[in-house]
Amino acid sequence: MEGDGERDVIEPEQAPGRPLTAPEEAPAGAKSADDILAAIFAPVPEASPLEQLEQTIRHPKKLIYIAMSNRNFYWRMQVSKLVLDEGYVPLNPFMLFDYYLLHTVPKQLVREAINNLLARCDEVWVFGTMSLGVKVQVGIAKRLKKPLRFYDITDLPEQVYRISEKLAQEEGRD
């Protein structure tokens, strides 16, 4: 058979193509361990104002109303910081209205503004002993079915403890 010898010879045009990658190389599109590590530890560019706005609109943070007695107003910044550190947005009347705007407006006007904020928040967190005003705010929150949390601030600035509502109502904790 004269054609048998010819079948064993493969012309270069008919030879299978060379693999695109060598066996030790990663396939196209795959990353090496160095590439992955570089991506993990690369500095994160600061988001532009537009990107920040988009992030806020797509993933809004919960608004936390901070209820605390006038006796504890001097802890207003530490308590607001604690809420921020937890990843939420604090609505602290003492930060917004100082100490009732230093009594330059009628107290009832400030109370109405405070209750408006409370109605718009997602949760109410109570810090320290509950005064009559704080107990009213807790009552409003319950009627509006807002989630409540209670915190003991006796050991501020070192420590804040989450406690039960029953324990929060006990007098003389602060």
N, C-alpha and C positions, 0 to 999 in steps of 0.2 A: 504494500500500500504506500504509494508514493506520497500521499498527503499527510501521513502520520507524523512525520518529522516536522512538518510545517505547523501542526497544531500545538506543538510544545513551545514554539517560539511566540513570544508576545511582543508585539510592536509597542514602542513607547506611547503612541497615541491611545492604545487600548489598555495600557496598564492602569490599575486602580490608582486614584489620586493619593498623594502623600497626606497623612493626617494633618489637619489644620494646627493641632497642638501636639507637642511631644507628650508621651505618657506621664512625665513628671510635672507637667504644667497643668494649671487649673483650666477647665473649659471656659470658653468665652462667656463673659458676664459674671462668673464666680469671683469671689474675693479671697484673697489670702488672709491668713491670720494677722499679718502686719497691717493690711488694709483695714480690717475690722477694728484692730486696736487703735489705729490712727484716727478712725472715725469716732470712736468712743471718747478718746482723750483730746480731740481737737477743740480749740476754744469755740464756744458757742457765740455767734454774733448776736449783738443786742438787737431785739426786734424793733422795727421801725414803728412810728406812731400808728400807721395804718395796720400793721400786723398786730400790734397790741390791741387796737380797737376790735379787729376781727376775732382775736382770741377771747376778748371780753364778751362779745356778742354770742359767740358759739359756746363758751363755757363760763357763764356768769358764776361768781362766787356767792355763797349765801350771805345775807345780811343778818348780823347778830345784834339784837338790841341788848344793851348792857344796863341792867337794873341794879342800882346800888344806893344805899342810904347816903344822905348828906354827910353823915358822920365819917364816911369813907371817901369823900370826894378827892382827897389828896392822893389816892391811889389810882386816879382816873387814867393816867398815862400808862402805868404798868399793866392795868387790866386791858386797856385797848391794845397794847403790844402783845399780850398773851393771845388775844383773839386773832390778831394779824398773824402771829407765829403759827397758829393752828390752821391757817389757810383761809380764813373768813374775813369779811369786812365788818368792822365794829361800828355800831351806831351808839355812841356814848353821849348822852345828854350833857354831861359835865364838860365834854370836849366841845360840843356844839354851842351850848348856851352858857358856858362857864358856870358860875354859881348863880344861876337864874339871871344872867346878864347883869350881875352886880346890882340887882333890884332896881333896874332902870325901866322895866316894863312890868305891868301887872302879873302877878304870879299865875293867875288863871290862864292868861294868854300863853305863857310858857308851858303850862300843863297841857293845854290843848295841842300845842306843837309836839310835845313829847309823846302824847297818846297817838297822834297821827303817825309819828315815826314807828311806834310800837306796832301799829296796825299794818304797816307796810313791810315789816321785817319778816324774815323766815323763821327765826328762833329767838327765844328770850333766855338770856343767861343771867342768873342772879348771883351777885358777889357780896359776901358778908351777911351780917345780920339784917333781917328784913324789918325796915321801918314801916309805918302805916302806909306811906306813899308807895313803897316797894310792894307791899301786900296787895294794894289796889292794882298795881301794874301786873302782878302775877294773876290776879283775878281776871283782868282784861285779857291777858294772854290765854288763859284757860277757856274763856268764853269764845275767843277767836280760834281755839284749837291749835295754838302755836306750841311747838315742842319747847320744853323747859329744861334747863340744867341749873344746878345749884353748886356754888363753890364756897369753900371756907378760905378766907384770906387772912386768917390770924397770923400766919407765918410769912406774909409778904415782907420784903421783896424776894425772899429765898424760895418759897414754895407756895403753891396754890393746890388745894385738894378738892376734887369733885366729891360732893356729898349728896345725901338724899334730901328730899323736900322736908321731911319730918325733922331731920337734924338741922336744917337751915332755919326752921321756925323757932328753935330754942334760943332764948335770950342769953346774952352775956358771952357769946362766942368771940366777938371781936375784941 
